[in-house]
Every structure is written in C-alpha cells, then in structure tokens.
C-alpha cells in the first residue's frame, strides 16, 4: 500500500514543512489580498532560500492555484517554503 499523502498547513510565513526526507506531492495555495501578487518558492531544503528549487509560484491577487503529483518528487533534505511576497494560505502535500 502506498504512503498516504498528508497536507501541511501554510502559516503565511516562511516555514519548514518537513525537517527530514519526504516525498513532495504538490500544493493548494491562495493569495488572500485583492492587490498583491504572491511569489512562493518551495525547496528541497530546511534552510531559507537554499537547496534544490522544486517549485516557484507566482500567484495573482485573490487567485487560487494547485497541483498534485501522484508519484511525487523525492525531497532528500526535507521541504522548506519561502514566501517571497504577498499573503497566502493553503497547504503543501507530502508523504
């Protein structure tokens, strides 16, 4: 049986999603203002703005985006999310 995918809630600030190796399965993110573009970077890392970049998202004001990778992407170091700009809510999906 395959590992279950778990959503980890975003705090709205830079955060470590997983401090250890895991599988990245995607995201569901909404920019919560009506005037700002959000830029979000998701790394295979636990340190700010470092490691292998898994995703860079540019999310228009008040827009929702999401993607799901069924087989996933191995993140050997863990997963870190850096909110470069904007205000966001949502989750990162891992197993």
RODRENLUM-649894 format. One record per atom (N, C-alpha, C, O): residue in three letters; atom name; x, y, z. Coordinates in Angstrom, 2 decimals. Example, Ala and Ser with C-alpha at 12.3 -4.5 7.8 and 13.67 -1.06 7.14 Angstrom:
residues 2
residu = ALA&atome = N&x = 13.19&y = -5.69&z = 7.80
residu = ALA&atome = CA&x = 12.30&y = -4.50&z = 7.80
residu = ALA&atome = C&x = 13.20&y = -3.30&z = 7.80
residu = ALA&atome = O&x = 14.24&y = -3.32&z = 8.46
residu = SER&atome = N&x = 12.85&y = -2.25&z = 7.08
residu = SER&atome = CA&x = 13.67&y = -1.06&z = 7.14
residu = SER&atome = C&x = 12.90&y = 0.03&z = 7.87
residu = SER&atome = O&x = 13.41&y = 1.14&z = 8.04
//
This chain:
residues 95
residu = UNK&atome = N&x = 0.84&y = -1.19&z = 0.00
residu = UNK&atome = CA&x = 0.00&y = 0.00&z = 0.00
residu = UNK&atome = C&x = 0.88&y = 1.25&z = 0.00
residu = UNK&atome = O&x = 1.85&y = 1.32&z = 0.75
residu = UNK&atome = N&x = 0.56&y = 2.20&z = -0.82
residu = UNK&atome = CA&x = 1.33&y = 3.44&z = -0.92
residu = UNK&atome = C&x = 1.12&y = 4.30&z = 0.31
residu = UNK&atome = O&x = 0.09&y = 4.22&z = 0.98
residu = UNK&atome = N&x = 2.12&y = 5.11&z = 0.60
residu = UNK&atome = CA&x = 2.03&y = 6.03&z = 1.74
residu = UNK&atome = C&x = 0.91&y = 7.04&z = 1.49
residu = UNK&atome = O&x = 0.67&y = 7.46&z = 0.36
residu = UNK&atome = N&x = 0.23&y = 7.40&z = 2.54
residu = UNK&atome = CA&x = -0.85&y = 8.37&z = 2.43
residu = UNK&atome = C&x = -0.28&y = 9.77&z = 2.30
residu = UNK&atome = O&x = 0.69&y = 10.12&z = 2.99
residu = UNK&atome = N&x = -0.86&y = 10.58&z = 1.44
residu = UNK&atome = CA&x = -0.45&y = 11.97&z = 1.27
residu = UNK&atome = C&x = -1.10&y = 12.80&z = 2.37
residu = UNK&atome = O&x = -2.29&y = 12.65&z = 2.66
residu = UNK&atome = N&x = -0.29&y = 13.67&z = 2.98
residu = UNK&atome = CA&x = -0.76&y = 14.49&z = 4.10
residu = UNK&atome = C&x = -0.60&y = 15.96&z = 3.75
residu = UNK&atome = O&x = 0.47&y = 16.36&z = 3.30
residu = UNK&atome = N&x = -1.64&y = 16.78&z = 3.94
residu = UNK&atome = CA&x = -1.48&y = 18.21&z = 3.72
residu = UNK&atome = C&x = -0.90&y = 18.86&z = 4.98
residu = UNK&atome = O&x = -1.33&y = 18.56&z = 6.10
residu = UNK&atome = N&x = 0.07&y = 19.75&z = 4.79
residu = UNK&atome = CA&x = 0.64&y = 20.51&z = 5.90
residu = UNK&atome = C&x = 0.25&y = 21.97&z = 5.68
residu = UNK&atome = O&x = 0.59&y = 22.55&z = 4.65
residu = UNK&atome = N&x = -0.45&y = 22.54&z = 6.64
residu = UNK&atome = CA&x = -0.96&y = 23.91&z = 6.51
residu = UNK&atome = C&x = 0.16&y = 24.93&z = 6.43
residu = UNK&atome = O&x = 1.16&y = 24.85&z = 7.15
residu = UNK&atome = N&x = -0.02&y = 25.91&z = 5.55
residu = UNK&atome = CA&x = 0.89&y = 27.04&z = 5.49
residu = UNK&atome = C&x = 0.55&y = 28.02&z = 6.60
residu = UNK&atome = O&x = -0.62&y = 28.22&z = 6.92
residu = UNK&atome = N&x = 1.59&y = 28.62&z = 7.18
residu = UNK&atome = CA&x = 1.38&y = 29.59&z = 8.26
residu = UNK&atome = C&x = 1.24&y = 31.01&z = 7.73
residu = UNK&atome = O&x = 0.83&y = 31.90&z = 8.46
residu = UNK&atome = N&x = 1.58&y = 31.22&z = 6.45
residu = UNK&atome = CA&x = 1.59&y = 32.56&z = 5.88
residu = UNK&atome = C&x = 2.96&y = 33.20&z = 5.94
residu = UNK&atome = O&x = 3.17&y = 34.29&z = 5.40
residu = UNK&atome = N&x = 3.91&y = 32.52&z = 6.59
residu = UNK&atome = CA&x = 5.29&y = 32.98&z = 6.69
residu = UNK&atome = C&x = 6.21&y = 31.87&z = 6.20
residu = UNK&atome = O&x = 5.77&y = 30.74&z = 5.97
residu = UNK&atome = N&x = 7.50&y = 32.19&z = 6.05
residu = UNK&atome = CA&x = 8.47&y = 31.16&z = 5.69
residu = UNK&atome = C&x = 8.41&y = 30.05&z = 6.72
residu = UNK&atome = O&x = 8.28&y = 30.32&z = 7.92
residu = UNK&atome = N&x = 8.49&y = 28.80&z = 6.28
residu = UNK&atome = CA&x = 8.42&y = 27.70&z = 7.23
residu = UNK&atome = C&x = 9.02&y = 26.43&z = 6.66
residu = UNK&atome = O&x = 9.07&y = 26.23&z = 5.45
residu = UNK&atome = N&x = 9.47&y = 25.57&z = 7.57
residu = UNK&atome = CA&x = 9.91&y = 24.23&z = 7.20
residu = UNK&atome = C&x = 8.68&y = 23.33&z = 7.25
residu = UNK&atome = O&x = 8.03&y = 23.22&z = 8.29
residu = UNK&atome = N&x = 8.37&y = 22.70&z = 6.15
residu = UNK&atome = CA&x = 7.22&y = 21.80&z = 6.05
residu = UNK&atome = C&x = 7.57&y = 20.43&z = 6.60
residu = UNK&atome = O&x = 6.77&y = 19.82&z = 7.31
residu = UNK&atome = N&x = 8.77&y = 19.94&z = 6.27
residu = UNK&atome = CA&x = 9.26&y = 18.67&z = 6.78
residu = UNK&atome = C&x = 10.75&y = 18.81&z = 7.05
residu = UNK&atome = O&x = 11.49&y = 19.23&z = 6.16
residu = UNK&atome = N&x = 11.22&y = 18.48&z = 8.26
residu = UNK&atome = CA&x = 12.64&y = 18.60&z = 8.58
residu = UNK&atome = C&x = 13.47&y = 17.40&z = 8.12
residu = UNK&atome = O&x = 14.69&y = 17.40&z = 8.27
residu = UNK&atome = N&x = 12.82&y = 16.40&z = 7.56
residu = UNK&atome = CA&x = 13.51&y = 15.19&z = 7.12
residu = UNK&atome = C&x = 13.07&y = 14.82&z = 5.70
residu = UNK&atome = O&x = 12.12&y = 15.39&z = 5.17
residu = UNK&atome = N&x = 13.76&y = 13.87&z = 5.11
residu = UNK&atome = CA&x = 13.43&y = 13.42&z = 3.76
residu = UNK&atome = C&x = 11.96&y = 13.02&z = 3.67
residu = UNK&atome = O&x = 11.41&y = 12.40&z = 4.58
residu = UNK&atome = N&x = 11.33&y = 13.36&z = 2.55
residu = UNK&atome = CA&x = 9.93&y = 13.02&z = 2.33
residu = UNK&atome = C&x = 9.66&y = 13.09&z = 0.84
residu = UNK&atome = O&x = 10.57&y = 13.33&z = 0.05
residu = UNK&atome = N&x = 8.42&y = 12.88&z = 0.45
residu = UNK&atome = CA&x = 8.02&y = 13.00&z = -0.94
residu = UNK&atome = C&x = 7.06&y = 14.17&z = -1.08
residu = UNK&atome = O&x = 6.06&y = 14.26&z = -0.36
residu = UNK&atome = N&x = 7.38&y = 15.07&z = -2.01
residu = UNK&atome = CA&x = 6.58&y = 16.25&z = -2.28
residu = UNK&atome = C&x = 5.52&y = 15.89&z = -3.33
residu = UNK&atome = O&x = 5.85&y = 15.41&z = -4.41
residu = UNK&atome = N&x = 4.24&y = 16.13&z = -2.99
residu = UNK&atome = CA&x = 3.16&y = 15.78&z = -3.90
residu = UNK&atome = C&x = 2.41&y = 16.98&z = -4.46
residu = UNK&atome = O&x = 1.50&y = 16.80&z = -5.28
residu = UNK&atome = N&x = 2.76&y = 18.20&z = -4.05
residu = UNK&atome = CA&x = 2.11&y = 19.35&z = -4.64
residu = UNK&atome = C&x = 1.63&y = 20.36&z = -3.62
residu = UNK&atome = O&x = 2.09&y = 20.38&z = -2.48
residu = UNK&atome = N&x = 0.68&y = 21.19&z = -4.05
residu = UNK&atome = CA&x = 0.27&y = 22.34&z = -3.25
residu = UNK&atome = C&x = -1.15&y = 22.76&z = -3.58
residu = UNK&atome = O&x = -1.69&y = 22.43&z = -4.64
residu = UNK&atome = N&x = -1.75&y = 23.49&z = -2.66
residu = UNK&atome = CA&x = -3.01&y = 24.21&z = -2.88
residu = UNK&atome = C&x = -2.82&y = 25.53&z = -2.15
residu = UNK&atome = O&x = -2.77&y = 25.56&z = -0.92
residu = UNK&atome = N&x = -2.71&y = 26.62&z = -2.90
residu = UNK&atome = CA&x = -2.38&y = 27.92&z = -2.31
residu = UNK&atome = C&x = -3.27&y = 29.00&z = -2.88
residu = UNK&atome = O&x = -3.58&y = 29.01&z = -4.07
residu = UNK&atome = N&x = -3.68&y = 29.92&z = -2.01
residu = UNK&atome = CA&x = -4.49&y = 31.08&z = -2.43
residu = UNK&atome = C&x = -3.83&y = 32.35&z = -1.95
residu = UNK&atome = O&x = -3.41&y = 32.44&z = -0.80
residu = UNK&atome = N&x = -3.73&y = 33.33&z = -2.82
residu = UNK&atome = CA&x = -3.27&y = 34.66&z = -2.45
residu = UNK&atome = C&x = -4.49&y = 35.37&z = -1.87
residu = UNK&atome = O&x = -5.53&y = 35.42&z = -2.52
residu = UNK&atome = N&x = -4.39&y = 35.91&z = -0.66
residu = UNK&atome = CA&x = -5.58&y = 36.34&z = 0.07
residu = UNK&atome = C&x = -5.91&y = 37.82&z = 0.00
residu = UNK&atome = O&x = -6.88&y = 38.26&z = 0.61
residu = UNK&atome = N&x = -5.12&y = 38.61&z = -0.74
residu = UNK&atome = CA&x = -5.47&y = 40.02&z = -0.87
residu = UNK&atome = C&x = -6.05&y = 40.28&z = -2.25
residu = UNK&atome = O&x = -6.10&y = 39.37&z = -3.08
residu = UNK&atome = N&x = -6.47&y = 41.48&z = -2.49
residu = UNK&atome = CA&x = -7.01&y = 41.81&z = -3.82
residu = UNK&atome = C&x = -6.08&y = 42.70&z = -4.61
residu = UNK&atome = O&x = -6.44&y = 43.18&z = -5.68
residu = UNK&atome = N&x = -4.86&y = 42.95&z = -4.09
residu = UNK&atome = CA&x = -3.98&y = 43.89&z = -4.76
residu = UNK&atome = C&x = -2.54&y = 43.41&z = -4.95
residu = UNK&atome = O&x = -1.79&y = 44.07&z = -5.67
residu = UNK&atome = N&x = -2.13&y = 42.32&z = -4.35
residu = UNK&atome = CA&x = -0.72&y = 41.92&z = -4.34
residu = UNK&atome = C&x = -0.51&y = 40.59&z = -5.06
residu = UNK&atome = O&x = -1.32&y = 39.67&z = -4.92
residu = UNK&atome = N&x = 0.56&y = 40.49&z = -5.81
residu = UNK&atome = CA&x = 0.97&y = 39.22&z = -6.39
residu = UNK&atome = C&x = 1.83&y = 38.50&z = -5.36
residu = UNK&atome = O&x = 2.74&y = 39.10&z = -4.79
residu = UNK&atome = N&x = 1.56&y = 37.23&z = -5.13
residu = UNK&atome = CA&x = 2.37&y = 36.43&z = -4.21
residu = UNK&atome = C&x = 3.40&y = 35.64&z = -5.00
residu = UNK&atome = O&x = 3.11&y = 35.12&z = -6.08
residu = UNK&atome = N&x = 4.60&y = 35.56&z = -4.46
residu = UNK&atome = CA&x = 5.63&y = 34.70&z = -5.02
residu = UNK&atome = C&x = 6.03&y = 33.73&z = -3.92
residu = UNK&atome = O&x = 6.41&y = 34.13&z = -2.82
residu = UNK&atome = N&x = 5.94&y = 32.43&z = -4.22
residu = UNK&atome = CA&x = 6.23&y = 31.37&z = -3.26
residu = UNK&atome = C&x = 7.26&y = 30.45&z = -3.88
residu = UNK&atome = O&x = 7.14&y = 30.04&z = -5.03
residu = UNK&atome = N&x = 8.30&y = 30.12&z = -3.10
residu = UNK&atome = CA&x = 9.32&y = 29.17&z = -3.56
residu = UNK&atome = C&x = 9.32&y = 27.96&z = -2.62
residu = UNK&atome = O&x = 9.29&y = 28.11&z = -1.40
residu = UNK&atome = N&x = 9.36&y = 26.78&z = -3.21
residu = UNK&atome = CA&x = 9.37&y = 25.53&z = -2.46
residu = UNK&atome = C&x = 10.68&y = 24.82&z = -2.76
residu = UNK&atome = O&x = 10.99&y = 24.53&z = -3.91
residu = UNK&atome = N&x = 11.44&y = 24.53&z = -1.70
residu = UNK&atome = CA&x = 12.79&y = 23.96&z = -1.83
residu = UNK&atome = C&x = 12.89&y = 22.57&z = -1.23
residu = UNK&atome = O&x = 12.17&y = 22.23&z = -0.30
residu = UNK&atome = N&x = 13.81&y = 21.78&z = -1.77
residu = UNK&atome = CA&x = 14.30&y = 20.56&z = -1.13
residu = UNK&atome = C&x = 15.41&y = 21.03&z = -0.20
residu = UNK&atome = O&x = 16.58&y = 21.03&z = -0.57
residu = UNK&atome = N&x = 15.03&y = 21.43&z = 1.01
residu = UNK&atome = CA&x = 15.95&y = 22.02&z = 1.97
residu = UNK&atome = C&x = 15.20&y = 22.31&z = 3.26
residu = UNK&atome = O&x = 13.97&y = 22.26&z = 3.31
residu = UNK&atome = N&x = 15.95&y = 22.63&z = 4.31
residu = UNK&atome = CA&x = 15.35&y = 23.13&z = 5.54
residu = UNK&atome = C&x = 15.89&y = 24.51&z = 5.88
residu = UNK&atome = O&x = 15.53&y = 25.08&z = 6.91
residu = UNK&atome = N&x = 16.75&y = 25.05&z = 5.02
residu = UNK&atome = CA&x = 17.33&y = 26.38&z = 5.23
residu = UNK&atome = C&x = 16.69&y = 27.38&z = 4.28
residu = UNK&atome = O&x = 16.32&y = 27.04&z = 3.16
residu = UNK&atome = N&x = 16.57&y = 28.61&z = 4.75
residu = UNK&atome = CA&x = 15.94&y = 29.66&z = 3.94
residu = UNK&atome = C&x = 16.67&y = 29.88&z = 2.63
residu = UNK&atome = O&x = 17.89&y = 29.99&z = 2.59
residu = UNK&atome = N&x = 15.89&y = 29.95&z = 1.55
residu = UNK&atome = CA&x = 16.39&y = 30.31&z = 0.22
residu = UNK&atome = C&x = 17.60&y = 29.49&z = -0.22
residu = UNK&atome = O&x = 18.56&y = 30.03&z = -0.77
residu = UNK&atome = N&x = 17.55&y = 28.18&z = 0.03
residu = UNK&atome = CA&x = 18.67&y = 27.34&z = -0.38
residu = UNK&atome = C&x = 18.17&y = 25.96&z = -0.76
residu = UNK&atome = O&x = 17.01&y = 25.63&z = -0.54
residu = UNK&atome = N&x = 19.05&y = 25.16&z = -1.34
residu = UNK&atome = CA&x = 18.69&y = 23.81&z = -1.75
residu = UNK&atome = C&x = 18.18&y = 23.79&z = -3.17
residu = UNK&atome = O&x = 18.26&y = 24.78&z = -3.90
residu = UNK&atome = N&x = 17.65&y = 22.65&z = -3.55
residu = UNK&atome = CA&x = 17.10&y = 22.48&z = -4.89
residu = UNK&atome = C&x = 15.70&y = 23.06&z = -4.94
residu = UNK&atome = O&x = 14.84&y = 22.72&z = -4.13
residu = UNK&atome = N&x = 15.48&y = 23.93&z = -5.89
residu = UNK&atome = CA&x = 14.17&y = 24.56&z = -6.05
residu = UNK&atome = C&x = 13.21&y = 23.57&z = -6.70
residu = UNK&atome = O&x = 13.44&y = 23.14&z = -7.83
residu = UNK&atome = N&x = 12.14&y = 23.21&z = -5.99
residu = UNK&atome = CA&x = 11.13&y = 22.29&z = -6.51
residu = UNK&atome = C&x = 10.04&y = 23.01&z = -7.30
residu = UNK&atome = O&x = 9.57&y = 22.52&z = -8.32
residu = UNK&atome = N&x = 9.65&y = 24.18&z = -6.82
residu = UNK&atome = CA&x = 8.59&y = 24.97&z = -7.48
residu = UNK&atome = C&x = 8.83&y = 26.45&z = -7.21
residu = UNK&atome = O&x = 9.32&y = 26.83&z = -6.15
residu = UNK&atome = N&x = 8.49&y = 27.27&z = -8.19
residu = UNK&atome = CA&x = 8.35&y = 28.71&z = -8.00
residu = UNK&atome = C&x = 6.97&y = 29.07&z = -8.48
residu = UNK&atome = O&x = 6.61&y = 28.79&z = -9.63
residu = UNK&atome = N&x = 6.20&y = 29.69&z = -7.62
residu = UNK&atome = CA&x = 4.82&y = 30.05&z = -7.96
residu = UNK&atome = C&x = 4.66&y = 31.57&z = -7.94
residu = UNK&atome = O&x = 5.12&y = 32.23&z = -7.01
residu = UNK&atome = N&x = 4.02&y = 32.10&z = -8.95
residu = UNK&atome = CA&x = 3.63&y = 33.50&z = -8.98
residu = UNK&atome = C&x = 2.11&y = 33.49&z = -9.04
residu = UNK&atome = O&x = 1.51&y = 33.05&z = -10.02
residu = UNK&atome = N&x = 1.49&y = 33.98&z = -7.97
residu = UNK&atome = CA&x = 0.04&y = 33.85&z = -7.81
residu = UNK&atome = C&x = -0.59&y = 35.24&z = -7.83
residu = UNK&atome = O&x = -0.28&y = 36.08&z = -6.98
residu = UNK&atome = N&x = -1.47&y = 35.48&z = -8.78
residu = UNK&atome = CA&x = -2.12&y = 36.78&z = -8.91
residu = UNK&atome = C&x = -2.98&y = 37.08&z = -7.69
residu = UNK&atome = O&x = -3.39&y = 36.17&z = -6.97
residu = UNK&atome = N&x = -3.26&y = 38.34&z = -7.48
residu = UNK&atome = CA&x = -4.09&y = 38.78&z = -6.36
residu = UNK&atome = C&x = -5.41&y = 38.03&z = -6.35
residu = UNK&atome = O&x = -6.11&y = 37.96&z = -7.36
residu = UNK&atome = N&x = -5.76&y = 37.47&z = -5.20
residu = UNK&atome = CA&x = -7.01&y = 36.76&z = -4.97
residu = UNK&atome = C&x = -7.18&y = 35.51&z = -5.85
residu = UNK&atome = O&x = -8.30&y = 35.06&z = -6.07
residu = UNK&atome = N&x = -6.08&y = 34.96&z = -6.33
residu = UNK&atome = CA&x = -6.11&y = 33.77&z = -7.18
residu = UNK&atome = C&x = -5.78&y = 32.53&z = -6.34
residu = UNK&atome = O&x = -5.04&y = 32.61&z = -5.37
residu = UNK&atome = N&x = -6.35&y = 31.40&z = -6.73
residu = UNK&atome = CA&x = -6.03&y = 30.10&z = -6.13
residu = UNK&atome = C&x = -5.34&y = 29.24&z = -7.18
residu = UNK&atome = O&x = -5.73&y = 29.22&z = -8.34
residu = UNK&atome = N&x = -4.30&y = 28.51&z = -6.75
residu = UNK&atome = CA&x = -3.59&y = 27.59&z = -7.63
residu = UNK&atome = C&x = -3.33&y = 26.29&z = -6.88
residu = UNK&atome = O&x = -3.25&y = 26.27&z = -5.66
residu = UNK&atome = N&x = -3.21&y = 25.23&z = -7.63
residu = UNK&atome = CA&x = -2.90&y = 23.95&z = -7.01
residu = UNK&atome = C&x = -2.42&y = 22.97&z = -8.05
residu = UNK&atome = O&x = -2.72&y = 23.08&z = -9.24
residu = UNK&atome = N&x = -1.66&y = 22.00&z = -7.57
residu = UNK&atome = CA&x = -1.20&y = 20.93&z = -8.45
residu = UNK&atome = C&x = -0.92&y = 19.72&z = -7.57
residu = UNK&atome = O&x = -0.57&y = 19.85&z = -6.40
residu = UNK&atome = N&x = -1.08&y = 18.53&z = -8.16
residu = UNK&atome = CA&x = -0.87&y = 17.29&z = -7.40
residu = UNK&atome = C&x = -0.04&y = 16.35&z = -8.25
residu = UNK&atome = O&x = -0.38&y = 16.08&z = -9.40
residu = UNK&atome = N&x = 1.04&y = 15.85&z = -7.68
residu = UNK&atome = CA&x = 1.93&y = 14.91&z = -8.34
residu = UNK&atome = C&x = 1.75&y = 13.56&z = -7.67
residu = UNK&atome = O&x = 2.31&y = 13.32&z = -6.60
residu = UNK&atome = N&x = 0.99&y = 12.69&z = -8.28
residu = UNK&atome = CA&x = 0.64&y = 11.41&z = -7.66
residu = UNK&atome = C&x = 1.87&y = 10.61&z = -7.26
residu = UNK&atome = O&x = 1.92&y = 10.09&z = -6.14
residu = UNK&atome = N&x = 2.84&y = 10.49&z = -8.13
residu = UNK&atome = CA&x = 4.05&y = 9.73&z = -7.80
residu = UNK&atome = C&x = 5.00&y = 10.53&z = -6.93
residu = UNK&atome = O&x = 5.82&y = 9.95&z = -6.22
residu = UNK&atome = N&x = 4.89&y = 11.84&z = -6.96
residu = UNK&atome = CA&x = 5.68&y = 12.70&z = -6.10
residu = UNK&atome = C&x = 7.10&y = 12.93&z = -6.57
residu = UNK&atome = O&x = 7.58&y = 12.33&z = -7.53
residu = UNK&atome = N&x = 7.76&y = 13.83&z = -5.86
residu = UNK&atome = CA&x = 9.15&y = 14.19&z = -6.10
residu = UNK&atome = C&x = 9.89&y = 14.00&z = -4.78
residu = UNK&atome = O&x = 9.49&y = 14.56&z = -3.76
residu = UNK&atome = N&x = 10.95&y = 13.21&z = -4.78
residu = UNK&atome = CA&x = 11.70&y = 12.96&z = -3.55
residu = UNK&atome = C&x = 12.42&y = 14.24&z = -3.13
residu = UNK&atome = O&x = 13.13&y = 14.85&z = -3.92
residu = UNK&atome = N&x = 12.22&y = 14.62&z = -1.88
residu = UNK&atome = CA&x = 12.93&y = 15.76&z = -1.28
residu = UNK&atome = C&x = 13.87&y = 15.16&z = -0.23
residu = UNK&atome = O&x = 13.45&y = 14.87&z = 0.89
residu = UNK&atome = N&x = 15.13&y = 14.99&z = -0.59
residu = UNK&atome = CA&x = 16.09&y = 14.30&z = 0.27
residu = UNK&atome = C&x = 16.41&y = 15.03&z = 1.57
residu = UNK&atome = O&x = 16.75&y = 14.39&z = 2.56
residu = UNK&atome = N&x = 16.30&y = 16.35&z = 1.57
residu = UNK&atome = CA&x = 16.69&y = 17.13&z = 2.75
residu = UNK&atome = C&x = 15.50&y = 17.59&z = 3.58
residu = UNK&atome = O&x = 15.68&y = 18.10&z = 4.69
residu = UNK&atome = N&x = 14.29&y = 17.43&z = 3.07
residu = UNK&atome = CA&x = 13.10&y = 17.98&z = 3.72
residu = UNK&atome = C&x = 12.50&y = 19.02&z = 2.77
residu = UNK&atome = O&x = 12.94&y = 19.15&z = 1.63
residu = UNK&atome = N&x = 11.50&y = 19.73&z = 3.25
residu = UNK&atome = CA&x = 10.86&y = 20.75&z = 2.41
residu = UNK&atome = C&x = 10.74&y = 22.06&z = 3.17
residu = UNK&atome = O&x = 10.32&y = 22.10&z = 4.33
residu = UNK&atome = N&x = 11.12&y = 23.12&z = 2.48
residu = UNK&atome = CA&x = 11.05&y = 24.48&z = 3.03
residu = UNK&atome = C&x = 10.25&y = 25.34&z = 2.07
residu = UNK&atome = O&x = 10.43&y = 25.26&z = 0.85
residu = UNK&atome = N&x = 9.35&y = 26.17&z = 2.61
residu = UNK&atome = CA&x = 8.57&y = 27.11&z = 1.82
residu = UNK&atome = C&x = 9.00&y = 28.52&z = 2.21
residu = UNK&atome = O&x = 9.00&y = 28.88&z = 3.39
residu = UNK&atome = N&x = 9.36&y = 29.31&z = 1.21
residu = UNK&atome = CA&x = 9.70&y = 30.72&z = 1.43
residu = UNK&atome = C&x = 8.67&y = 31.58&z = 0.72
residu = UNK&atome = O&x = 8.48&y = 31.47&z = -0.49
residu = UNK&atome = N&x = 8.01&y = 32.45&z = 1.49
residu = UNK&atome = CA&x = 7.04&y = 33.39&z = 0.94
residu = UNK&atome = C&x = 7.84&y = 34.65&z = 0.58
residu = UNK&atome = O&x = 8.23&y = 35.41&z = 1.46
residu = UNK&atome = N&x = 8.07&y = 34.85&z = -0.70
residu = UNK&atome = CA&x = 8.88&y = 35.98&z = -1.15
residu = UNK&atome = C&x = 8.08&y = 37.27&z = -1.10
residu = UNK&atome = O&x = 8.60&y = 38.31&z = -0.70
residu = UNK&atome = N&x = 6.80&y = 37.20&z = -1.49
residu = UNK&atome = CA&x = 5.93&y = 38.37&z = -1.43
residu = UNK&atome = C&x = 4.48&y = 37.91&z = -1.36
residu = UNK&atome = O&x = 4.17&y = 36.76&z = -1.66
residu = UNK&atome = N&x = 3.61&y = 38.83&z = -0.96
residu = UNK&atome = CA&x = 2.19&y = 38.53&z = -0.89
residu = UNK&atome = C&x = 1.77&y = 37.87&z = 0.42
residu = UNK&atome = O&x = 2.59&y = 37.63&z = 1.30
residu = UNK&atome = N&x = 0.50&y = 37.58&z = 0.50
residu = UNK&atome = CA&x = -0.10&y = 36.94&z = 1.66
residu = UNK&atome = C&x = -0.83&y = 35.70&z = 1.18
residu = UNK&atome = O&x = -1.68&y = 35.78&z = 0.29
residu = UNK&atome = N&x = -0.49&y = 34.54&z = 1.76
residu = UNK&atome = CA&x = -1.06&y = 33.29&z = 1.25
residu = UNK&atome = C&x = -1.62&y = 32.42&z = 2.36
residu = UNK&atome = O&x = -1.28&y = 32.56&z = 3.53
residu = UNK&atome = N&x = -2.50&y = 31.51&z = 1.93
residu = UNK&atome = CA&x = -3.00&y = 30.45&z = 2.79
residu = UNK&atome = C&x = -3.05&y = 29.18&z = 1.94
residu = UNK&atome = O&x = -3.04&y = 29.25&z = 0.71
residu = UNK&atome = N&x = -3.11&y = 28.04&z = 2.59
residu = UNK&atome = CA&x = -3.21&y = 26.79&z = 1.84
residu = UNK&atome = C&x = -2.40&y = 25.70&z = 2.49
residu = UNK&atome = O&x = -2.20&y = 25.69&z = 3.70
residu = UNK&atome = N&x = -1.92&y = 24.76&z = 1.66
residu = UNK&atome = CA&x = -1.17&y = 23.63&z = 2.19
residu = UNK&atome = C&x = -0.20&y = 23.09&z = 1.16
residu = UNK&atome = O&x = -0.33&y = 23.31&z = -0.04
residu = UNK&atome = N&x = 0.80&y = 22.37&z = 1.70
residu = UNK&atome = CA&x = 1.77&y = 21.63&z = 0.90
residu = UNK&atome = C&x = 1.49&y = 20.17&z = 1.16
residu = UNK&atome = O&x = 1.26&y = 19.78&z = 2.31
residu = UNK&atome = N&x = 1.49&y = 19.34&z = 0.12
residu = UNK&atome = CA&x = 1.13&y = 17.92&z = 0.26
residu = UNK&atome = C&x = 2.38&y = 17.06&z = 0.21
residu = UNK&atome = O&x = 3.17&y = 17.13&z = -0.73
residu = UNK&atome = N&x = 2.55&y = 16.24&z = 1.25
residu = UNK&atome = CA&x = 3.75&y = 15.39&z = 1.36
residu = UNK&atome = C&x = 3.37&y = 13.97&z = 1.80
residu = UNK&atome = O&x = 2.26&y = 13.72&z = 2.27
residu = UNK&atome = N&x = 4.31&y = 13.07&z = 1.63
residu = UNK&atome = CA&x = 4.19&y = 11.73&z = 2.22
residu = UNK&atome = C&x = 5.57&y = 11.32&z = 2.67
residu = UNK&atome = O&x = 5.74&y = 10.22&z = 3.20
//
